[in-house]
Amino acid sequence: MCNSFKYSIKIKPVKGAFYYLYRNILRGCEKGFSLFEIELEDPKCSFYPNTLLPIAGILSSFSQKYHFEFKNDELDHGVNAYSYAERAGIFNPYTDPEKVRSDAFLDKVWLFDADTHYDIVTGVVSSLRQRIALAPGLLTALELCLNEISDNVLVHSSRDETIKPTGFIMAQVYYKTNKIAISVFDNGIGIQGSLSRGGRMADTVEEAINMAFERGVTDGKGAGNGLWLLREVVKQGLGSISVVTSGISLDIIHDEGVEDIPHPRKFSSTSGMTLVDFQLFPSSAIDLNEIMGGASPVDLWTENHEVDDDGKTIKLNVKTEAHGLGSRFDAKLFRTVVENVLADQDITALLDFNDIEIVSMSFADELINKLKERIGVDQFNRRVRFANLSSGCQSVFKGIIE
């Protein structure tokens, strides 16, 4: 008989909390509950991708059969934490990338499948391009790693070959600590189970994780380079990576160029759920040529914006690249795109104002004067060019140039 009362579950938003949540949902199910109330033990906490994403993933996996509510009794203290979690999609993950602006893919729980994963990854990368200035090569490396890891989920994690595989992805930027954090999660069969499908047998989960970090190790359905590539990028960028699967967590942290000896941690769970979490510094340049032995992939975004044969000039159409022409906020997003283009010291940015009659003085000031401050007047004069400026735009520029 189904119990009509709520089954309350208190959780701490810390690493491994999703296993605790999973076990307690199962316990409530065994007792006949269909309505669950989720409460944070510490309402002042912050949410990070490696905690919020798997919690959302587990709630999503049970949501077709059970109902969940988020309890918030501490409005004076917990409203920011709770409202952030709900806006991020803890109960209703985002699924349609076409409904979200290209700068607004961060701080969201994304549920992806084979039809949407490429557009969602592209959106996350586009948001990073507009939200934060990144060192050379980092954006391309992040895009490549995200495509590989999300593809791993779709290809390797399915429990039932007849069911369309899905996964979850979330990205944050910590401006105060100057870090990028990204997590990918699935409710699949775990790394050990995936490898065993292809005949790659591991005696323990820890052994399976270490095996998955090797280049070319796969279950037979893919190239087997996803986790290997991610580890190499994180190593070069002096970041950190954590893989949690089937109740085992393996963390690798780099400090001053030295990779620590990974130590596994055990959670009480037999579930095959897998979380891949990694953090990198925006200032860490990544050389994919070095990592991949000279086989660096083509950066399609850059290639689509090149206007000369040697790829030294990148044209940015202001009307299509900027979200608006009137506010400082819109100018800041576009200026960050320009900064990321100029991160490569050999590149010149051509800003094309074609079909724009006028911009606001606030937009022009945020774009031009702030760009000069950030890259220096000499670099600005040498590497930033303008095209198709209307008389109105020229007048505004003359009025704000310092």
Backbone hydrogen bonds, N-H to C=O, Kabsch-Sander energy under -0.5 kcal/mol:
donor,donor_aa,acceptor,acceptor_aa,energy
3,N,32,G,-2.9
7,Y,35,L,-2.6
8,S,6,K,-0.7
9,I,37,E,-2.9
11,I,39,E,-2.6
14,V,12,K,-2.8
17,A,14,V,-2.3
19,Y,16,G,-0.9
20,Y,16,G,-1.1
21,L,17,A,-2.6
22,Y,18,F,-2.6
23,R,19,Y,-2.5
24,N,20,Y,-2.0
25,I,21,L,-2.3
26,L,22,Y,-2.1
27,R,23,R,-2.0
28,G,24,N,-2.4
29,C,25,I,-2.5
30,E,26,L,-2.3
31,K,27,R,-1.1
32,G,29,C,-1.6
33,F,28,G,-2.5
34,S,3,N,-0.8
35,L,5,F,-0.5
36,F,67,H,-3.1
37,E,7,Y,-2.2
38,I,36,F,-0.5
38,I,69,E,-3.4
39,E,9,I,-2.8
39,E,37,E,-0.5
40,L,71,K,-0.6
41,E,11,I,-2.7
45,C,42,D,-1.7
51,T,48,Y,-2.0
52,L,48,Y,-3.0
53,L,49,P,-1.6
55,I,51,T,-1.4
56,A,52,L,-2.6
57,G,53,L,-2.5
58,I,54,P,-2.3
59,L,55,I,-2.4
60,S,56,A,-2.4
61,S,57,G,-1.9
62,F,58,I,-1.4
63,S,59,L,-1.1
65,K,62,F,-1.4
66,Y,62,F,-2.4
67,H,34,S,-2.7
69,E,36,F,-2.2
71,K,38,I,-3.0
71,K,69,E,-0.7
75,L,73,D,-0.7
77,H,74,E,-0.8
78,G,74,E,-4.4
79,V,75,L,-1.1
82,Y,78,G,-2.9
83,S,79,V,-2.8
84,Y,80,N,-2.1
85,A,81,A,-2.1
86,E,82,Y,-2.3
87,R,83,S,-2.7
88,A,84,Y,-2.4
89,G,85,A,-0.7
89,G,86,E,-0.8
90,I,85,A,-2.0
94,Y,109,V,-2.9
99,K,96,D,-1.4
100,V,97,P,-1.2
104,A,101,R,-2.1
107,D,171,A,-3.0
108,K,105,F,-0.5
109,V,88,A,-3.6
110,W,108,K,-0.7
110,W,169,I,-2.6
111,L,94,Y,-3.1
112,F,110,W,-0.6
112,F,167,G,-2.8
116,T,113,D,-0.7
117,H,113,D,-2.3
120,I,116,T,-2.4
121,V,117,H,-2.4
122,T,118,Y,-2.6
123,G,119,D,-2.1
124,V,120,I,-2.4
125,V,121,V,-2.4
126,S,122,T,-2.5
127,S,123,G,-2.4
128,L,124,V,-2.1
129,R,125,V,-2.3
130,Q,126,S,-1.4
131,R,127,S,-1.9
132,I,128,L,-2.0
135,A,282,P,-2.7
138,L,135,A,-1.6
139,L,135,A,-0.5
141,A,137,G,-2.1
142,L,138,L,-2.6
143,E,139,L,-2.3
144,L,140,T,-2.4
145,C,141,A,-2.6
146,L,142,L,-2.7
147,N,143,E,-2.2
148,E,144,L,-2.1
149,I,145,C,-2.9
150,S,146,L,-2.5
151,D,147,N,-1.8
152,N,148,E,-2.0
153,V,149,I,-1.6
154,L,150,S,-1.7
155,V,151,D,-2.4
156,H,152,N,-3.0
157,S,152,N,-0.5
157,S,153,V,-1.4
163,I,160,D,-1.9
167,G,112,F,-2.1
168,F,185,F,-2.6
169,I,110,W,-2.0
170,M,183,S,-2.1
172,Q,181,A,-2.7
174,Y,179,K,-3.1
175,Y,173,V,-0.9
178,N,174,Y,-1.0
179,K,174,Y,-1.7
180,I,280,L,-2.8
181,A,172,Q,-2.3
182,I,278,F,-2.5
183,S,170,M,-2.6
184,V,276,V,-2.4
185,F,168,F,-2.4
186,D,274,T,-2.0
189,I,157,S,-0.7
190,G,272,G,-0.5
193,G,189,I,-0.6
194,S,190,G,-2.2
195,L,191,I,-2.6
196,S,192,Q,-2.0
197,R,193,G,-1.1
198,G,194,S,-0.7
198,G,195,L,-0.9
199,G,196,S,-1.4
200,R,195,L,-2.5
201,M,199,G,-1.1
208,A,204,T,-1.8
209,I,205,V,-2.4
210,N,206,E,-2.3
211,M,207,E,-2.2
212,A,208,A,-2.2
213,F,209,I,-1.2
214,E,211,M,-1.5
216,G,224,G,-1.0
217,V,214,E,-1.3
217,V,224,G,-1.0
218,T,216,G,-0.5
229,L,225,N,-2.7
230,L,226,G,-2.2
231,R,227,L,-2.5
232,E,228,W,-2.1
233,V,229,L,-2.5
234,V,230,L,-2.7
235,K,231,R,-2.4
236,Q,232,E,-2.4
237,G,233,V,-2.3
238,L,235,K,-1.0
239,G,234,V,-2.6
240,S,279,Q,-2.1
241,I,252,I,-2.5
242,S,277,D,-3.1
243,V,250,L,-2.2
244,V,275,L,-2.9
245,T,243,V,-0.5
245,T,248,I,-2.7
246,S,273,M,-1.3
248,I,245,T,-2.0
249,S,265,R,-3.2
250,L,243,V,-2.6
251,D,263,H,-0.8
252,I,241,I,-3.1
254,H,239,G,-1.8
255,D,258,V,-2.4
258,V,255,D,-1.6
259,E,257,G,-0.5
260,D,253,I,-2.4
260,D,258,V,-0.5
263,H,251,D,-0.6
265,R,249,S,-2.7
267,F,247,G,-3.8
269,S,267,F,-1.7
274,T,186,D,-2.1
275,L,244,V,-3.1
276,V,184,V,-3.0
277,D,242,S,-3.0
277,D,275,L,-0.5
278,F,182,I,-2.6
279,Q,240,S,-2.3
280,L,180,I,-2.0
281,F,237,G,-0.6
284,S,281,F,-2.1
285,A,283,S,-0.8
286,I,136,P,-2.2
288,L,286,I,-0.8
291,I,287,D,-1.8
292,M,288,L,-2.9
293,G,290,E,-0.7
294,G,289,N,-3.3
295,A,292,M,-0.7
300,L,298,V,-1.1
303,E,299,D,-2.7
304,N,300,L,-2.4
305,H,301,W,-0.6
305,H,302,T,-1.2
306,E,302,T,-0.7
306,E,303,E,-0.8
307,V,313,T,-1.9
308,D,313,T,-0.5
311,G,308,D,-1.3
314,I,348,T,-2.8
315,K,305,H,-3.0
315,K,313,T,-0.5
316,L,350,L,-2.8
317,N,315,K,-0.6
318,V,316,L,-0.9
318,V,352,D,-2.3
319,K,352,D,-0.5
321,E,317,N,-2.9
322,A,318,V,-2.1
331,A,327,S,-1.8
332,K,328,R,-2.6
333,L,329,F,-1.9
334,F,330,D,-2.0
335,R,331,A,-3.0
336,T,332,K,-2.1
337,V,333,L,-1.4
338,V,334,F,-2.0
339,E,335,R,-2.5
340,N,336,T,-2.2
341,V,337,V,-1.7
342,L,338,V,-2.4
343,A,339,E,-0.6
344,D,341,V,-1.1
345,Q,343,A,-0.7
347,I,344,D,-2.1
348,T,312,K,-2.8
349,A,383,R,-2.8
350,L,314,I,-2.9
350,L,348,T,-0.6
351,L,349,A,-0.7
351,L,385,R,-3.2
352,D,316,L,-2.4
352,D,350,L,-0.8
353,F,351,L,-0.7
353,F,387,A,-2.9
356,I,353,F,-1.6
357,E,355,D,-0.5
360,S,325,L,-2.2
364,A,360,S,-2.3
365,D,361,M,-2.7
366,E,362,S,-2.4
367,L,363,F,-2.1
368,I,364,A,-3.0
369,N,364,A,-0.6
369,N,365,D,-0.7
370,K,365,D,-1.5
371,L,367,L,-0.9
372,K,368,I,-2.3
373,E,369,N,-2.0
374,R,370,K,-2.1
375,I,371,L,-2.3
376,G,372,K,-2.2
380,F,376,G,-2.4
381,N,377,V,-2.8
382,R,378,D,-1.8
383,R,379,Q,-2.4
384,V,380,F,-1.8
385,R,349,A,-2.9
385,R,383,R,-0.5
387,A,351,L,-2.2
390,S,356,I,-0.5
393,C,357,E,-0.5
394,Q,390,S,-2.4
395,S,391,S,-1.9
396,V,392,G,-2.0
397,F,393,C,-2.7
398,K,394,Q,-2.3
399,G,395,S,-1.5
400,I,396,V,-1.0
400,I,397,F,-0.8
401,I,397,F,-2.0
